[in-house]
Amino acid sequence: MSVAIITGSAGLVGSEATAYFSSLGLTVVGIDNDMRARFFGSEASTTWQREELKRHVPGYIHNDVDIRNDQEIFRIFQRYGDDISLVIHTAAQPSHDWAASDPFADFTVNANGTSVMLESVRRYAPNAVFIFVSTNKVYGDTPNRLPLVEKATRWEIAEDHPYKQGIPETMSIDHTMHSLFGASKVAADVLVQEYGRYFGMKTACFRGGCLTGPNHSGTQLHGFLAYLMKCTVTGAPYTVFGYKRKQVRDNIHSNDLIRAFHAFYENPRSGEVYNMGGGRYSNCSMVEAIDLCEQIAGTPLNWTYKENNRQGDHIWWISDLARFKSHYPDWKQQYDVPGILTEIYDKNVERWRQPA
């Protein structure tokens, strides 16, 4: 028996990973206590997705456990031991806005929780591949110092800049405002790298841009495209913060991300770091995303604009995927932004329209 342990298994990336690696024949052990509902309220609860996994993923084993509870996590790892071949750690407090409301909870979930997971692997499954879902917020607001040009619907980087194809892993993470969320993820990110280098474990940090897809329980403070489409469908108000509505994000579908995880799982490295987003293939500005949502849903978005941007927020972010592609040249993206938004709409429109 080959076991995959997936934290945040009912979340966007976790649920996609659960279904994917189960289809490859691995027994998936999920760890998820729906802290997303605590962070963002009942509308962001992942309970619906957990029940879907229980119904449709053969042999799925769910554990309602907090990743900070070292004794409970150790017990899970002891139970499966050397049968564990893969650990995907997606569980996190994911919002830089929410982090400021409870910095202690943010840090203990993101940093301490990751420490518990790494030590569990080191003690009980040292040969397992450990994949950590990090974030581009580890770079803080350094990207905002890039020479950007204002276009009709977006900010863009200067044509002659070395980062024209995206921001690489060599960008400094120092001397910048990270947000408290970014700081807690930096701590976890560096720890994952260090366990790889110091103990020789097979670890990788995937520094995500906007990770998205139809399984996302989008909410105001987290889940850009999913929440934008939900507001368009339901008529709920949406607020755009700053940058003339022209801020740019690259967006990667959770399935494209999971296939990248699979490539690393089959040929792992130690202490690796990858910027992982939609890159030049899949990106949009806020203006462009709103327009696409309205076209797909056939209804206008009820939006308002606030001049002040969120602290530490990026004006322009597009990931340079060259490092990952050089290591795994067979991996290719399948979803661009219109494809992502169409799938989000098709899978969720009926659920969103049901009475609360």
N, C-alpha and C positions, 0 to 999 in steps of 0.2 A: 504494500500500500504506500502510495506517495501522497503526502499531505501538503496542502497550501493553507497557511494561516493568513487571514485577511482582516485587518482592523478597519473599522468604519465600513463594514461589509454591506450595510444597507444604504450607504451614501452613493453619490454619483459614480466615482471611480471604483469604490469597493464593490458595488453591486455588479458593475460591468465586468470587473475582474473575477468575481465569484462565478458568474455564468460562463465566462470564457474558459477559465482554467478547469472548471468542472467538465466542460465539453471535451477537454483534452484527456480526461480520465483521472484527474487528481481529486482526492477527497478534500472538500473545502470546509475549513473550520472558521466560522465567522465570529468576530468580536465587535459588538456594537450595542451601546446602551442608550441610543437616541439622544445624546447630549445636544444634538442640533436643535431639538425642540426647546431645550433650556436656553440655548443661546438666542434663538430667534423667534420663539413662540410656536404655537401648535401648527400654524400653516407650513412651517419648515420641517415638521416631523417626518422621519423616514420610516415610520411604522408600516405604511402602505407598501414600501419597497421590501421591507423585511418579510412581510407576509407573502409577497410575490415570490421571493427566493425560496421560502419554505414550500410553496406549492409547486414550483416549476423546476427547481434545481435538484436533481437526484442526489440523495445522500448528504445534502447540506446540513451542517451542524452549527447551530447558533448559540452563542454565549453572550448573555446580557451582563457584560462586565466592563468596568471602568479601566482604561489602560494604565491609570496611575496606581491601581491596586496590585502591587508587585506580587503578593502571595497568591492571589487568584490567577494572575497571568503566568507565574511560575508553574502553578499546578497544571494549567492547560499545556504548557510546553513539556512538562515532565510526562504527561499522559501519552504524547505522540513521539517525543524524543527524536531518534535518528530517522524516523519515517518522514519528518518534515523536510521537504526539499525547497520550499519557497515561502517567504514571508513578504507580504505587501502591506506596508504601513501607511494607510490613508487617513486614519482617525486624527482629527485636529480641531482646534478652534480656528476657523478660517477667515475671520473678518478683522481688518485693522480698525474699523470703527468700534466693534464690540469690545475689542481688547482693552480700549481705554476705559471702559466701564468697570472692568474687573481684571486688572493686570495680573493679579496673583493666579486666578483661575486660568487665564490665557497661558501663562508661562508654565504652570504645572502640567496642563494638558499637552502642550506642544513640546516642551523641553523634557520635563520629567517623564512624561508618558513615553517619549521616544527612548529615553535612557532605560526604562523598564523593558521595552521591547528588545533593544539591542543586547542587554545583559541576559535576557531569557534565551536569545539565540546563541550567544556565546557559551552559556552554561549547558544547554540541553540539545542544541541542533547546530553545532559550529560549522557544518558543511552546507547549511542552507543558504540560498541566495536571499539577500535582504534588499528590498526596494523601498525607498522612502519618497513619498510625494512631498517635495519641497515647494518653493514658490519664488517667483521673480522679485518678490518684496525683500529678499535678502540683499538686493542691490540698493535698497532704499530709494531716495529720489535722485540719485546720481544721473539716471537717464534724462532728467529734466534739464540738465546742463548741455545736452547735445544741441547742435545747431539745427533748429527746426524751421521749416518754411510753412507758412499758412497757405493752404489750398482752399478751393471752393467748399469742399465737404470734409476736409481732414487736415491735421498737421502731418507733415512728412519731413524726413531727414534730408539734408542737403544731398544732391545727386552725387557729389564727388567725395562723400564721407566714407571712411572704411566700414562703417556699420550699415551701409546701404542695404545689405542683405539681412540685417538683423543684429541684435546685440549678442556678443559671444560671452563665454564663461570667464574670459579674462578681465571683464569689467570689475573694478574694485568694489568691495563691500564696505569699505571704510569711509570715514569723514562724510557721513550722509545721514539724513533722517529716515529711519527705517519704518516708523510706527512701532508701537509695542508688539504688535503681531509679528512684524518683520523681524524684530529682535529675538523673539522666542523661537521663530523658525530658523534664524541664523544659528542659534545655540544647538538646535536639533540637527540641522544640516551639517555643521562642523563635527558634531559627535558621530554622525553616521560615517563621514569620511574617515575620522580617526579610528573607529573600530575596524574599518577596512584596512587602513595602513598599519596600525599598531598590532592588531591581532591577526591580520591576514584574512579577514572575513571578506566574503563576496558582497560588497555593498555598493549601492548607487543612489545618488540624489538626483531626482528629476525635478528641476526647477520650473514649475509650470507657469504659463501665462494664464489665460482664461481657459480652464478645463470645463467642458460643457457637454450636454447631450440630453436626451429625452428622460433619463432617470434622475435628473437634477431636481431636488426640492428647493427651487429658487425662492429667495426672499429678498427684502429690500437691502439688507446688509451683505448679502452674498449670493451670487448666482446670476451674473449679468444677463446673458442671453435668455436663459430660462425664465427669469423673473420679468424681463422686458416683454417676452411673448405672452406670459401669463397676464400681465397688466393690459396688453393690447386686446386679448380675448375677453377678459372679464370687465374691462372698463375701469379698473382700479387706477388711482392716480400714480404717476411715476415722476420722480424728481431727478433732473439732470444737474450735476454739480460741476460748474466751472468749465474753463477752457473753450468757451464758445460752442460747446456741444461737439467739438471736433477731435476730442481725445481718441487715440487709436489703440486697439487691443488686438493681439492675435488670439485666435480661438481654435482649440483643438478638441475634436470629438473624443469622448472617452474611449470609444472603440479603437481609434487610431493610437491613443496613448497606451491602451492595454496591449496592443500588438507590439508596441515598442518595448513594453515590459517583457513580453514573451521572447523577443529577440535577445534581450539582456539575460534572461533566465537560461536560454540555451547556450550562451557563450559569455559567462559572467566575467567581471573584472573586479578589482579591489579599490575601494575608496574613490569611485568614479563620480563625476559631476556632469550633468547635461542640462542645458537650457532646452526646454521642451514645450513648444506651443504650436500654433498654426503656421508660424513663419510667414514667408511671403505668399504661401499658397492659400492661407485662410486667415484673413484679418479684416477689420472694419472699424470705422469711426462710429461714435454714438449717432450722429446724423444718419449715416448709412444704415446702421442697424435698425433704427426706428422706421426708416423708409421700407426696409425689407419686411419687418414685422407687419406693417400696415398692408403691404401688398399681399402677403401670405394669408393673413387673417381676414382681409377684406373689410377692415374697420379701423378707424383712427385711434391712435394712442392718446390718452388723456394725460399730457405731460406738462410740467412746469420747469422753469429754469432758475437755478440759484447761482449767482456769480461766484461765490466762494467755493473753491475746490476742496476736496477732502485732503487733510494733512498727509503728506508723504505719497500722495497719489501720482501716478505717471501721466504725463501728457501723451507720450508715444512709447509704445512697447511692441516690438516685433522680435521674436526669438531667432537667433542664428542657429540653425539646426545642423550646421556643417560637421561639428564634432561627432554628434551621434551618428549621422549618416556615413561618416568616414569609418566608424567602427562597425556599423550594421547597414551596409549598402543596399541590402534587399528590402529594407523597410521603406514603405511609401505611404503617404496620406491618401485617404479615400474621400474625405469630407471637406468641402469648403463651407463658408458661412451660409450661403443660401441653402445648401443641403442640410446643414445642422439645424437651422431654424425651421425648415420644412418638416424634418423628423420630430423636432420638439413639439411643433403644432399638431401633427397627425396623431402622435401617441397620447397627448394630454388634453386635447380640446374638449372631449366629452367629460372627462373627470373634472376639469376646471369649471365647466358650465353647470355642473350639478349643484343644487342648493347646499349651503354649508350645513 
